[in-house]
Amino acid sequence: MKFQRRIQHLGCTCLFALTAIIVVTACGPSTPPPTVVGARVMVYNIHAGKDAAGRRNLDDVAALVRELDPDVVLLQEVDRRTERSGGEDQPVVLAGQTGHTWVFGRTLDFQGGLYGIAVLSRWPIVADSVIPLVVSPPQERAGGSYEPRGLLVATVETPGGPLEVLNTHLDASPDDRNRWQEVQAARSVAERSRSGGRWTLLGGDLNSLPAARTMNHLRAGGWRDAWEECGEGPGFTYPASEPARRIDYLWLGQGIGCRAALVVADTASDHRALVVDLVLEGPAAVTGERSPAADRPR
């Protein structure tokens, strides 16, 4: 299934001729009209570059990104130079094979390298930060280990203005005690971004079913589940071989419309990718600001 991007430019100019003089007058309000930007966003847990059977599959992940041609990609379970990844720097490899820029959010030192989340973008990424999602008490795993979670916040300069992309990978425990704390913290950060008038997306592998209290907490804050808004069917994303659960999400802030959503039938990872076609309009024009990126050819 192929999506189509639509970028609309709004505006009008009225021409009035008086004898030999031509007067050009702008119609409508004096403030610039809203800039409307089409954006395709992909949410994908890449399982440290391995398929469900544990075989290296990073090249197939890159090929899928190229085929789907997203503007922004939210990646989870990303390795940088770990023993598990064979020393590969996965965001660098993916960026090199897709032509996207990238930022990485470290959540854990692992096997001689780093582990975490990443964002790829066709557009410039002008700022990024990682916010720890702290839980109390700290969760202990087998052997007394602890896997901290984080929220990667990336500011992407779209042709119509800044887009805040918030990417995370929530706790996978059967008990949602940790996820509940993590999603409260993530929502708080997202709402600070949204209140500043910027387009804001929150997504990732949230390890929650749609009816879970964690997801209802986002709905209560006015966030919209992209799949519920413009997807069809159950939208199952996990496991990739025989998907039975929807645990990968993209939540939309104000001024973001949803055109279409698709779960891609592919087994390059142990998750299936979620791809959403969006329309960005409204917030970036509230102050009349226009991004310098709007004047650059895409």
N, C-alpha and C positions, 0 to 999 in steps of 0.2 A: 504494500500500500504506500503510495507516495502522497505526501502532503504538498501544498502549495503555499509559499509565503506571499503575503500581500503587504505592501508598504504603500500607504496612502498619503498623499500630500494635499492638504486642504488649503484653500485660499481662493480669492477671486479678485479680479481687477476690472474696474469699469472704465471705459474710454468715452469721453465726451468731446465732440468736435464743435468748436465755435469759430465760425468763419475760417480764417487761415491758421488758427491757434488750436493745437491739440492739448487738452488737459487730461492728465492721468490721475485718477482718484481711486484710492483703495476703498473697497466696500466692506461693510461690517465693522466690528469693534476695532479699536486702535491697538489692542494687545494682540500678540501673535497667537494664531490658532494652535490648538494642541497638535503636537507631532505624534503620529501613529506609527508604530514599529511592529512588524511581524517578527516573532522569535520562536525558534524551535528549541526545546529544552529536553535533554535526555537525563534520566536518573538510572544509574547502573552500578550495582555491586559486582565488581570484577573478580572477587574471590582470589586476590593476590595473583592474578594473571593465570589462573588455572581453571580448567573445566571441572564438572562435578566429580569426575574420576581422578582428579588430581594431576592431570597432564598439563604441561605448559601450553597456554593458549593466548598469549598476549597479542600475537599477530592477528588472530581472528577477532579479538576485541577491537583492535585498531581498524580492521577491515569493516567491522559492523558500524563503527562511528563514521567512517568515510561514506559508507553506503547510505546511512540515514541522514547524514549531513546536518547535524544539529549546530546551533549557534553557541549553546552553552551545555556543558556536560557536568553533572554531579556524580563523582565516583566515590565508592566506598571500598574498603579493604584493599588499600593500595600499599605496596612495598617499595622501599628505596634501598637498594643494595643489601638486602637481607640474604642470609644463607638460603632461605626458602625460595627466593626469587632467582637464585643463581647469580647474585651480585648485580642484577639488572636494576637500573633506576627507572621504575615503571612510568612515572609521569613524564620523564624526559623521553623515553621510548615512544609513548603514545603521542606526545606532542610532535615528535619528529615525523611520525607516520601519518599524522592527520593535518598538520599545518596549524594547529591551535596553539595559543599561549596557555600557560598553566601556572597554578599555585598549589602548594601542598600544605596540609595541616597535620603536623605530627601529634599523635596521641600516645605513642609508645615507642621506646627503644626496644628493638627486637632482633635477635639473631645477628648481631653485628651491624645492623642498619636501622632503618626507621619504618614505622607502620602508621597508617592513618587514612586520611581522606584527601580528595583533590578536586579541583575544578579546572576544566578545560574551557577555553572560550575562543571563538572566532574574533571577537572584539577585544580591545585592550582591557587588561585587568589593571586598574590604577591603584588599588589598595587591597590589602588582605590582612586578616588577623585570625588567631585561633583562641577561642574562649573555652576553658575547661568546663565540663559539665560535672560538677562535683556532687557525689552522693554521700549520704551519711546514714549508717556507718559505711565505710568503704567495703565494696563487695570483694569477697575472697573466692577465688576459683580453686580448682583442683591443684594441690601442691602449694596452696597459700598464695598463688599469684593474683595479680589484680590488673585488669585491663581498663584503664581510664577512658572516658569518652570525651569528645570535644565537638565544638561547633566551629566550622570554618566559614568565615564571613569574607566574601570577595565582592569588591565593587567593580562592576563591568561597565565600561563606557559604551553604551549602545548609540546608534545614530540619533536617538531621540532624547538621550539623557542618561543619568546613572541608574543602573539596576543593581540592587543589593541581592546577592545570591548567598543563602545560608544553607550549608550542607552538613549533614550529620549522620552518624550511625549509632543508634541507640542500643542499649543493653539487650541481650538476647535471653536472659533468664526467664524461666516459666513464670515466676512471680514478677509482677510489674512494679514492685516497690522502687527499684532503681530507675526504670523508664519514667515513672511518674515524676520523680525529681528532675530527671534530665529534660523532659518535655516542658516542665514549668520554666526551667531556666532558659531553654531555647526560645520559648514563646515570648518571654520577657525581652530578650535581645531583639527578636524579630519585631516586636511592637514598638521598640524605641526607633528602629529603622523606619518602620512604616509611618510613625507619627511625624517624621521629618519630611514627609511628602514624596519619598522616593518609591519607585516600583520595588517591591520586595517579594522574593520567593523563598520558601522554606521547604527543603526536601531531603530525601535520602532513604536509606534502609532504616525504617523506624521500628521494625520488629514488633508491630502491633497490628491487630486486625481492625477493620474499619469501625466496628462497634465498641472498641476498647475505650476505657475512660481517658486514656492518653490522647486518643484522636478526638474524642468529644471535648476535651479541654481546648484543643485548637479551634474547633468549630465554635465554641463558646466565645472565643476571642475575635470572631469575625473572619477567620481564615477559611478559605474555600478549598475543598478537596477537588483537584483538577479532574480526577477520574469520575467522581460523582457528577461533575458539571458537564463533561463532554465526552466521556468514554462510554462504551457499550459492552454489556456482559459483565462477568465477575471481576475481570481485571487481575486475575491471579498472576503473581510474579515468581513464586517459589514453591517447590524446587523447579529448576528449569526443565528437567526431563518430563515430569508430570505435575505441572503447577496446580496447587490446591489451596494456596493462601495468597492474600494480597497484603504484602508488608512493605512495599516500596511506594513512596508517595511524592507528590509535588503539591504543596499548598500555596494558594495564590492570595496576594494582598490586594489592596485597592487599586483600581485603574488597570487591572490586568484581565483581559477577556480570554476565554478558552474556546478554541475552534475545533480541535480534535485531539483525541488521546488514543494511543495504541500500545499494547504490550506485544513485543516482538518475539515471535516464535523462533528462538535461537538458543543453542546450548554452548556458546563460547565460554560462559561462566556457569555457576550453579544457580544464579538468578537470571530471570529474563529482564530485559531492559524496558523501561517505561519511557515513551516518547510523547511529548505534548506540544502541539502548535498553539501559540499564544498571540494575543494582540496587546501591545503595551500602549496605553493611552491615558491621559489625564494628569497624574501626579507630577510628571516632569514639566508640565506646562503651567502648574499652579502659580509659580513665581515668575513665569515668563522666561525662565532660563533655557538656554539651548546649549547642548554639549558641543565642544569643538569637533568631536567625532562625527557629528551630523554632517559636516562639510567634507568629510573624507570619503572617497569612493569605496564601496564595499567590495 
